[in-house]
Amino acid sequence: MLALSVQELLHADPATPAQPALDDVRMEAALLIARNKVPRRRLAETFGWTLQHTSDVGDQLEARLLSTGCRLSRTPDYRLVPSRSVLTRAQLQKAARAGA
């Protein structure tokens, strides 16, 4: 059974981007607050999630961040990092100096 009514399906605007899942937003906020690498197990414990659900939410967050200047790094701990590939070498250097 669909979670949407027929009325909602008929009036859906395809140009409107999908809203992120609440768990996706919670993970993003927690990683921004932590500012450091966070083990997957610690994220799972924080939210009362299974390790699998934590990985699934990480997948959702990673996909959503593709259109931003931020990326989810999972090596293996989780953290938010800048998307360096969108900047030239000169821009990277200037950005680094601007934050010094």
GROMACS elastic network, one bead per residue, 0.5 to 0.9 nm:
[ bonds ]
;  ai    aj funct       b0    kb
    1     4     6  0.87511   500
    2     5     6  0.72722   500
    2     6     6  0.89946   500
    4     7     6  0.80311   500
    4     8     6  0.60134   500
    4     9     6  0.65890   500
    5     8     6  0.51697   500
    5     9     6  0.63744   500
    5    10     6  0.87399   500
    6     9     6  0.50562   500
    6    10     6  0.61708   500
    6    11     6  0.86868   500
    7    10     6  0.52361   500
    7    11     6  0.63208   500
    7    12     6  0.85839   500
    8    11     6  0.52839   500
    8    12     6  0.59043   500
    9    12     6  0.52608   500
    9    13     6  0.89131   500
   10    13     6  0.87851   500
   12    15     6  0.88710   500
   12    16     6  0.82313   500
   13    16     6  0.55118   500
   13    17     6  0.86598   500
   14    17     6  0.74069   500
   14    18     6  0.89884   500
   16    19     6  0.88248   500
   18    21     6  0.89852   500
   19    22     6  0.87989   500
   20    23     6  0.82572   500
   20    24     6  0.63107   500
   20    25     6  0.67494   500
   20    60     6  0.80644   500
   20    61     6  0.81059   500
   20    64     6  0.74903   500
   21    24     6  0.52211   500
   21    25     6  0.66008   500
   21    26     6  0.88011   500
   21    57     6  0.84924   500
   21    60     6  0.81260   500
   21    61     6  0.88703   500
   22    25     6  0.51538   500
   22    26     6  0.61494   500
   22    27     6  0.86730   500
   23    27     6  0.61347   500
   23    28     6  0.85740   500
   23    47     6  0.87855   500
   23    54     6  0.89238   500
   23    57     6  0.65303   500
   23    61     6  0.89475   500
   24    27     6  0.52970   500
   24    28     6  0.63364   500
   24    29     6  0.87821   500
   24    57     6  0.55423   500
   24    58     6  0.71915   500
   24    59     6  0.89116   500
   24    60     6  0.64013   500
   24    61     6  0.53452   500
   24    64     6  0.87864   500
   25    28     6  0.50696   500
   25    29     6  0.61893   500
   25    30     6  0.86220   500
   25    61     6  0.76525   500
   26    29     6  0.51319   500
   26    30     6  0.61287   500
   26    31     6  0.86057   500
   26    47     6  0.87080   500
   27    30     6  0.51247   500
   27    31     6  0.61632   500
   27    32     6  0.86028   500
   27    43     6  0.76848   500
   27    47     6  0.87745   500
   27    54     6  0.87149   500
   27    57     6  0.76412   500
   27    58     6  0.77362   500
   27    61     6  0.78405   500
   28    31     6  0.52456   500
   28    32     6  0.62363   500
   28    33     6  0.86878   500
   28    61     6  0.72791   500
   28    72     6  0.88626   500
   28    79     6  0.89012   500
   28    80     6  0.78845   500
   29    32     6  0.51139   500
   29    33     6  0.61737   500
   29    34     6  0.86029   500
   30    33     6  0.51071   500
   30    34     6  0.60796   500
   30    35     6  0.86057   500
   30    43     6  0.82569   500
   31    34     6  0.50514   500
   31    35     6  0.60882   500
   31    36     6  0.73463   500
   31    37     6  0.78902   500
   31    38     6  0.72787   500
   31    43     6  0.89329   500
   31    78     6  0.76080   500
   31    79     6  0.59226   500
   31    80     6  0.65281   500
   32    35     6  0.52796   500
   32    36     6  0.82621   500
   32    79     6  0.80545   500
   32    80     6  0.70707   500
   33    36     6  0.85366   500
   34    37     6  0.76002   500
   34    38     6  0.74368   500
   34    79     6  0.85041   500
   35    38     6  0.87026   500
   35    79     6  0.73725   500
   35    80     6  0.78595   500
   36    78     6  0.83283   500
   36    79     6  0.62481   500
   36    80     6  0.83244   500
   37    73     6  0.87760   500
   37    74     6  0.87201   500
   37    76     6  0.89576   500
   37    77     6  0.54829   500
   37    78     6  0.53476   500
   37    80     6  0.82484   500
   38    41     6  0.83344   500
   38    42     6  0.65884   500
   38    43     6  0.68590   500
   38    77     6  0.52689   500
   38    78     6  0.50427   500
   38    79     6  0.63415   500
   39    42     6  0.52525   500
   39    43     6  0.65524   500
   39    44     6  0.87859   500
   39    74     6  0.89225   500
   39    76     6  0.72703   500
   39    78     6  0.60399   500
   39    79     6  0.89108   500
   40    43     6  0.51400   500
   40    44     6  0.62081   500
   40    45     6  0.86659   500
   40    51     6  0.70358   500
   40    54     6  0.69005   500
   40    55     6  0.76982   500
   40    74     6  0.86715   500
   40    76     6  0.77952   500
   40    77     6  0.60563   500
   40    78     6  0.64907   500
   41    44     6  0.50265   500
   41    45     6  0.61701   500
   41    46     6  0.85623   500
   41    50     6  0.85312   500
   41    51     6  0.65062   500
   41    54     6  0.83002   500
   42    45     6  0.50576   500
   42    46     6  0.60384   500
   42    47     6  0.87525   500
   43    46     6  0.50234   500
   43    47     6  0.64157   500
   43    48     6  0.83307   500
   43    49     6  0.79257   500
   43    51     6  0.86310   500
   43    54     6  0.71150   500
   43    78     6  0.86559   500
   44    47     6  0.54981   500
   44    48     6  0.56457   500
   44    50     6  0.58648   500
   44    51     6  0.59029   500
   44    52     6  0.89198   500
   44    53     6  0.79809   500
   44    54     6  0.58033   500
   45    48     6  0.50185   500
   45    49     6  0.64709   500
   45    50     6  0.80752   500
   45    51     6  0.88564   500
   46    49     6  0.78206   500
   47    50     6  0.89716   500
   47    54     6  0.89240   500
   49    52     6  0.80335   500
   49    53     6  0.60023   500
   49    54     6  0.62316   500
   50    53     6  0.51601   500
   50    54     6  0.62097   500
   50    55     6  0.86817   500
   51    54     6  0.50092   500
   51    55     6  0.62662   500
   51    56     6  0.86590   500
   52    55     6  0.50900   500
   52    56     6  0.61888   500
   52    57     6  0.86447   500
   53    57     6  0.60752   500
   53    58     6  0.84357   500
   54    57     6  0.51539   500
   54    58     6  0.61437   500
   54    59     6  0.86854   500
   55    59     6  0.62627   500
   55    60     6  0.87723   500
   56    59     6  0.50270   500
   56    60     6  0.64164   500
   56    61     6  0.87298   500
   57    61     6  0.61378   500
   57    62     6  0.84454   500
   58    61     6  0.50559   500
   58    62     6  0.59210   500
   58    63     6  0.85223   500
   58    72     6  0.76955   500
   58    74     6  0.86175   500
   58    78     6  0.84320   500
   59    62     6  0.50836   500
   59    63     6  0.62154   500
   59    64     6  0.86657   500
   59    72     6  0.89691   500
   60    63     6  0.52354   500
   60    64     6  0.62263   500
   60    65     6  0.86908   500
   61    64     6  0.50966   500
   61    65     6  0.61359   500
   61    66     6  0.88384   500
   61    71     6  0.87866   500
   61    72     6  0.72986   500
   62    65     6  0.52966   500
   62    66     6  0.66464   500
   62    71     6  0.65464   500
   62    72     6  0.54418   500
   62    73     6  0.84214   500
   63    66     6  0.54943   500
   63    67     6  0.83029   500
   64    67     6  0.67346   500
   64    68     6  0.80463   500
   65    68     6  0.51971   500
   65    69     6  0.75289   500
   65    70     6  0.60542   500
   65    71     6  0.58551   500
   65    72     6  0.74627   500
   66    69     6  0.77522   500
   66    70     6  0.75142   500
   66    71     6  0.69113   500
   66    83     6  0.88976   500
   67    70     6  0.83704   500
   68    71     6  0.77109   500
   68    83     6  0.78908   500
   69    81     6  0.86822   500
   69    82     6  0.58963   500
   69    83     6  0.50096   500
   69    84     6  0.78781   500
   69    85     6  0.89915   500
   69    86     6  0.72708   500
   70    80     6  0.65706   500
   70    81     6  0.56866   500
   70    83     6  0.50306   500
   70    84     6  0.85891   500
   71    79     6  0.83883   500
   71    80     6  0.56674   500
   71    81     6  0.52692   500
   71    82     6  0.59590   500
   71    83     6  0.57136   500
   72    78     6  0.68297   500
   72    79     6  0.58677   500
   72    81     6  0.62948   500
   72    82     6  0.87216   500
   73    76     6  0.79754   500
   73    77     6  0.75161   500
   73    78     6  0.55915   500
   73    79     6  0.53180   500
   73    80     6  0.60115   500
   73    81     6  0.65289   500
   74    77     6  0.51068   500
   74    79     6  0.67689   500
   74    80     6  0.89312   500
   75    78     6  0.69085   500
   75    79     6  0.87917   500
   81    84     6  0.85856   500
   82    85     6  0.87665   500
   83    86     6  0.61462   500
   83    87     6  0.79620   500
   84    87     6  0.56737   500
   84    88     6  0.81801   500
   84    89     6  0.89327   500
   84    92     6  0.73037   500
   85    88     6  0.74945   500
   87    90     6  0.79414   500
   87    91     6  0.56816   500
   87    92     6  0.60353   500
   88    91     6  0.50849   500
   88    92     6  0.61816   500
   88    93     6  0.86741   500
   89    92     6  0.50732   500
   89    93     6  0.62836   500
   89    94     6  0.87070   500
   90    93     6  0.51447   500
   90    94     6  0.62002   500
   90    95     6  0.85273   500
   91    94     6  0.50722   500
   91    95     6  0.59392   500
   91    96     6  0.84418   500
   92    95     6  0.51264   500
   92    96     6  0.61069   500
   92    97     6  0.86554   500
   93    96     6  0.51279   500
   93    97     6  0.62835   500
   93    98     6  0.86291   500
   94    97     6  0.50797   500
   94    98     6  0.60340   500
   94    99     6  0.87456   500
   95    98     6  0.50029   500
   95    99     6  0.64646   500
   95   100     6  0.88628   500
   96    99     6  0.54413   500
   96   100     6  0.65449   500
   97   100     6  0.51045   500
